[in-house]
Amino acid sequence: MMTSRPSPRLPRIAATVAVSALLLSAAACGSEKDRGASRGASGAPAAASPSAGAFAGKNPDQILQEAQTALRGAKSLRVAGVMSSDGETTKIDLVTDGTRAKGVLTMPVKGSSVTVQIIKIGSRSYFRGRDLWLKAGGPALANRVGNRWVLGNARMALRFSVFVAPAGWAKILDPDGPVTRGADVALDGKPAVTLKDDSEALLWISAQEPHYPLRLGGGDSSGSGEMNFTYDVPVQVAAPRNVVDLSKGAVGI
């Protein structure tokens, strides 16, 4: 989550999404031989809450580890947010229970904003977004696939695996540098503690058990945004029909 380098974790998530998209594009080229908005900043942190003392005597690294453990153990999760880095914007809105996932990513790919839908059911991952295939393989691939779902191969699924399971998001929060404790706050009426790094990236963690991460935000001039985490959400996913099967093609990764 945190880093001692100039760019905070938030923009790095955006970069990870963009890189995954480019690698997915490469995979598509080789194989050819519901909601899209976050809740925004409506629930700004309020005054400190005494019950945030649940972490009394624990250092920031221990607090973060507890939050990651809680996140990995979540039965289901919705992640929704918007991030900007170097003038490019990434949006995520996705629900997952670890085995199944469904969501939408909007990300920069080769100079343009591209939206791709994702469905994961067990070991199978499906992708849909004509603009992505247009970027990946040009008009021929885009016309072949159209707006149909694509069954991706194992490498394509792996590139996005970090986003489609609670454990993946826990990994994203791995610290890259020193983490310090900020103010105790009430976030959406619930007591929370704040962790931060020297680039102004912030992570709010529930002071109530389970100690889930609630929001990732802040940032500096190199990138900023907000990512909200909601738990115990319904995950209703069905395998798509009329699928283009690219799972056995050669990949260019």
Secondary structure as UniProt FT lines:
FT   HELIX           9..32
FT   TURN            40..41
FT   HELIX           50..55
FT   TURN            56..57
FT   HELIX           60..72
FT   STRAND          77..85
FT   TURN            86..87
FT   STRAND          88..96
FT   STRAND          100..109
FT   TURN            110..111
FT   STRAND          112..121
FT   TURN            122..123
FT   STRAND          124..128
FT   HELIX           130..145
FT   TURN            146..147
FT   STRAND          150..151
FT   HELIX           154..160
FT   HELIX           161..163
FT   HELIX           166..172
FT   STRAND          180..187
FT   TURN            188..189
FT   STRAND          190..196
FT   TURN            198..199
FT   STRAND          201..206
FT   STRAND          213..220
FT   TURN            221..222
FT   STRAND          223..231
FT   STRAND          244..245
FT   TURN            247..248
//
